[in-house]
Amino acid sequence: METLPAPTVIPTAPRDVHAAARRAHKIVTRRALVSAGASVVPVPGLDIAVDIGLYMSLVEDINTEFGLTPAQIERLSPKARALVFRAITLAGPTLVGRVLTREAVVAGLKLVGVRLTAKQATRWVPVAGQVVAATLSFTAIKILGDRHVQDCVRVAGAFVDLNPPPRR
């Protein structure tokens, strides 16, 4: 996987939030392509293991792009940290700013569980089944990743709204 530079602060202007979102969407697309490629390999269970690993690292990398990993939040000033936690609360239940657990990953994958089940069934049909499995795998990771990017955009946007720049 690619190594990302870790920003030290959450975006403080709308243009920074949008720039982080663009970078994060590119990461999501690359990971979804990796997931699609893994689903073509005819080893039982490999694609699910790859999807779980990809999803865990994807959430962490998206959080990093927005300055919203637990470690990054911890380095903020107490005032900024309180504003970030308020923004996270306003966004609702997300994986933003949280340490990933196995349960959280499984809950996320259950959101696209029907696609993953269909992928397992179709992969045994020669050629066409593998194409369908790859498409379903790509779509599942893309949906989960894009949803997490939107969660991060909501949190970062709320932080920007709660923390306006000082007037000059």
N, C-alpha and C positions, 0 to 999 in steps of 0.2 A: 504494500500500500504506500501511497505517497505520504511524505512527511510535511506537515503544515507548520508554518511559523505561527507561534501562539501570540495573538495580540494580548496586550496586558490590560486593556480596558474595553469596556462595552462601547459600542458606537454612541457618539453623543450628538449626532446630527442625522436628519433623515437621509441625506445622500450617503452617509457611511453605512446606514442600515441597508439601503438598497445595494450598495457595493458588496456588502457581506452576503446578501441574499443571492446575488449573481454568482459569486464564487461558490457558495454552498450548493446551488443548483447544478453547477458543473461537476462538483464532487459527487452529487447524487446520481447524475447520469452515468459517470464513469463506473461507479460501484454497481449500478443496475446492469451495465454491460458485462461486468465481471460475473455477476450472479447468473445472467443468461448463459454465459460461456460455461459456467460450472454445471448448469443443468443439462448440458448436452453430453457430458461425460457419463457413461452408463455404469456408474458404481452406486449401488443402493445406499441412500442416506447421505452421500457426499454433498449433494446440492442443498439439502436442509442444513447440514453443518456449516457449509459455506455461507448460506443466507443468514444464519444466526450470527456468525462471526462478522460478516459484512455489516449487518444491522447495528451491532454493538459499536463497531468502530466508526460507522457512519454517524450515529448520534453524537458520539464524542467529538468527531471532527467538525460537525455542524456547530455544536456548542462552542468549540474553539474559535471558529470563524466569527462568531458573534461576541466573543469574550465572556461566554456564559458557562464555562465549566466550573465545578465547585471550587477548584484551586484558584481560578481567575477571579471569581466572586470574592473569595476570602481575602485576596490582595487589595480589594477596593477599600476606600475610606469607610468608616462606619456609616456615614450618611448615605453614600452611594450604595453600599451593601443593603441598607434598609430599603432604599428605593428599588433596587433590583428585586428583592424579595417581594415587595409590594407589587411590582410589575408582573412577576411570576404568578402571584396569587390572582391578579386580575385576569391573566391569560387562561386560568383554569387548569385542569389536570393535564400536565405535559411532562416530558422528560427533560425540559430545559433546566439547567443548573442542578441536576440531580446525579447522584452516583448510580450507574446502571446496575440493576440486579437481574438475576435470571428471570424472576417473576415479571419484571417490567418488559424484558425482551419478549417473553412468551406472550404477554398481553398484547404487545404491538403486533406480533406475528399472527395472533388470533384474528386481528382485524382483517387480514387478508388470507385467512385460513382456507376458505373455499378455493381460492386460486391455487394455493399450495397443494391442496388435496387433489385438485384437477391436474396439476402439473405431475404429481406422482403417478396418476392413472394414465396420462397420455404419453409419458416418456417411453413406454414399452412398445408403442406403435412405431415401426421403423420409419425413419426420416420425418414424415409429417408429424408424428408424435413428439419427436425431439424439437422440431420447430415450434410447436405449440407450447411445449414445456419451457423452452427458452423465452418465448414471448410472455408467458405467464410469470416466469421468474423475474424478468426485467420489469414488468408492470407492478408486481408486488413490492419490490424494493423501491421503485420510483415513487409509488403512492406513499409508502411509509416515509421515505426521505423527504419528499416535497411537503408532506404534512408537517414534519418536524421543522423544516425550514420556515413554514408559515407560522408555527408556534414561536420560533425564535424571533421572527419579524414582529409578531405581536408584542412579545416581551420587550425587545429592544425599542420598538416604537413607543410603548408605554413608558419606558425609562426616559426616553427623549422628552416625552410630554411632561413627565413628573419632574424633570431636571433641566429646565430651560437654561440656555447660556446666559451668563451675566450681561447686563446692559452696559454699554460703553458710553 
